[in-house]
């Protein structure tokens, strides 16, 4: 098995290509290269407002999808925290009859003057 892997690796290597790749230097940019790049940037964004410059920023799809998924998960787990305590179920509420509430037949009114206590 290892022998087949070694043979396959040798087949993909070209000694001439390896030599060229090891000794090749990229050519220097032309004299007007930097000016052309700066002029193209000025044409595209020179007088544009800052928000337009930010809209030209591109995000790869997997990164954007991961950000949206992360925001969804964050919203899902933090939503109960911001809602406050959970409402009590209807079985926990007691009615007036459960407290043995009895209406007063003859109410007693007490008038308290300024400074007096009952």
C-alpha positions in Angstrom: 0.0 0.0 0.0 2.8 2.4 0.9 4.6 1.6 -2.3 1.6 2.6 -4.4 1.3 5.9 -2.5 5.0 6.6 -3.1 4.6 5.8 -6.8 1.6 8.1 -7.1 3.5 11.0 -5.4 6.4 10.5 -7.8 4.1 10.6 -10.8 2.7 14.0 -9.8 6.1 15.6 -9.3 7.8 17.1 -12.3 11.5 17.8 -11.6 11.6 20.6 -14.2 8.6 22.2 -12.7 10.1 22.0 -9.2 13.3 23.6 -10.4 11.3 26.5 -12.1 9.2 27.0 -9.1 12.2 27.2 -6.8 14.1 29.7 -8.9 11.3 31.8 -10.3 10.9 35.4 -9.1 7.8 37.4 -9.8 8.3 40.4 -12.1 8.4 43.9 -10.7 5.2 46.0 -11.1 5.1 48.4 -14.0 6.0 52.0 -13.2 2.4 53.3 -13.3 0.9 50.4 -11.3 0.5 52.2 -8.0 -0.9 55.3 -9.6 -3.5 53.2 -11.5 -4.5 51.4 -8.4 -4.9 54.6 -6.4 -6.8 56.2 -9.3 -9.2 53.2 -9.5 -9.8 53.5 -5.7 -10.5 57.2 -5.9 -13.0 56.6 -8.8 -14.8 53.9 -6.8 -14.8 55.4 -3.3 -13.2 58.8 -3.4 -16.3 60.9 -2.9 -18.5 58.2 -1.6 -20.0 58.5 2.0 -18.5 56.2 4.6 -21.6 54.0 4.7 -21.2 53.2 1.0 -17.6 52.2 1.6 -18.8 49.7 4.3 -21.5 48.3 2.0 -18.7 47.4 -0.5 -17.2 45.1 2.1 -17.8 41.5 1.1 -18.3 38.6 3.5 -18.0 35.0 2.4 -21.3 33.1 2.6 -20.1 30.5 5.2 -19.0 33.3 7.6 -22.3 35.2 7.1 -24.3 32.0 7.6 -22.4 31.2 10.8 -23.0 34.8 12.1 -26.7 34.5 11.4 -26.9 31.1 13.1 -24.9 32.4 16.1 -27.3 35.4 16.4 -30.3 33.1 16.3 -28.9 30.8 19.0 -28.0 33.8 21.2 -31.5 35.2 20.8 -33.0 31.9 21.5 -31.1 31.4 24.8 -31.3 35.0 26.1 -35.0 35.6 25.3 -36.3 34.0 28.6 -33.8 36.1 30.5 -35.2 39.4 29.1 -38.8 38.3 29.4 -38.7 38.2 33.2 -40.2 35.5 35.4 -42.5 33.0 33.8 -46.2 33.6 34.5 -47.8 31.4 37.1 -50.1 28.8 35.9 -53.8 29.2 36.4 -53.8 26.3 39.0 -51.7 28.4 41.3 -54.2 31.3 41.5 -56.6 31.1 44.3 -60.1 32.4 44.2 -61.8 34.5 46.8 -63.8 31.4 47.9 -60.6 29.5 48.6 -59.5 32.2 51.1 -62.9 31.9 52.8 -63.8 35.4 52.0 -67.0 36.6 53.5 -68.5 40.0 52.7 -69.1 42.3 55.6 -72.7 42.9 56.2 -72.4 46.1 58.3 -69.2 48.0 57.4 -67.6 50.0 60.1 -66.3 53.4 59.0 -63.7 55.2 61.1 -63.0 58.9 60.4 -59.4 59.8 61.3 -58.7 63.4 61.9 -55.3 64.9 61.3 -52.7 63.5 63.7 -54.9 60.8 65.2 -54.2 57.0 65.1 -56.9 54.3 65.2 
